[in-house]
């Protein structure tokens, strides 16, 4: 029977052509790779005598390869916990997008809880709650034992917001041998005056002045930079620093002072003051830039 070309045949042919053109798009969308977030993992802490929670982001290709990955420790702010960057920071969506667009390398992102027991990322001045010791002596070894993580300094970074920005600054200053990059956002930069530090302490039994003085110096950016040995200062200068704060942020002054100090000590860093306040909209805007920045530390550049 001869083929009769009519409007019905034409419409069917057109539908077939359109479907064949769109099929690759549907297929790509259907099988697009996404990272995974596990929101409540735990690690037993002997230092803190409790189970500690953390969230973790595994990149899209984690289950399909046997490669080891660089790792970012991403710290939350005061009032949040390990779920903050997951829920409010949209870390999975932002990381997936940055990796898919080639702006960030595949990496593991660890988000620890610093809101249980005593809030904060540092050892307590009383010595009764040593979170920083837990972080370096137990959490990092646990992550490196449990996941396929590259263990060299050049493949490890730290970043965070507000209280977590302060944790980022002091972790990198205390242990510059551990991190290739540090990215504090809207950082709480600690006390700049010893008497102010003493007046803000809220402890049942005040430690001796000697203990307080040593603790203050260990949590003062000025004192750390002033007293760092040559080898430690070299490592601090080897870190790639990205410092960012909103122009309407109440922590703006401390971040500006840190920038000036870094300039005086000839510590290379990126310093960004942008339109914004102490808000999640600012930190969500910055996270893709942080991922891109630290990725350059993980690669030859």
Secondary structure, DSSP 8 states (H G I E B T S, - for coil): ------HHHHHHHHHHHHHHHHHHHHHHHHT----EEEEEEEEEETTTTEEEEEEEEE-TTGGG----BEEEEEE--TT--TTHHHHTS-HHHHHHHHHHTTSS--EEEEEE---SSS-SSSB-TTSS-BHHHHIIIIIHHHHHHHS-B--SGGGEEEEEETHHHHHHHHHHHHTTTS-SEEEEES-----SSHHHHHHH---SS---HHHHHHHHHHT-HHHHHHH--HHHHHHHHHSEEEEEEETT-TTHHHHHHHHHHHHHTT--EEEEEES--SSHHHHHHHHHHHHHHHHHHHS--
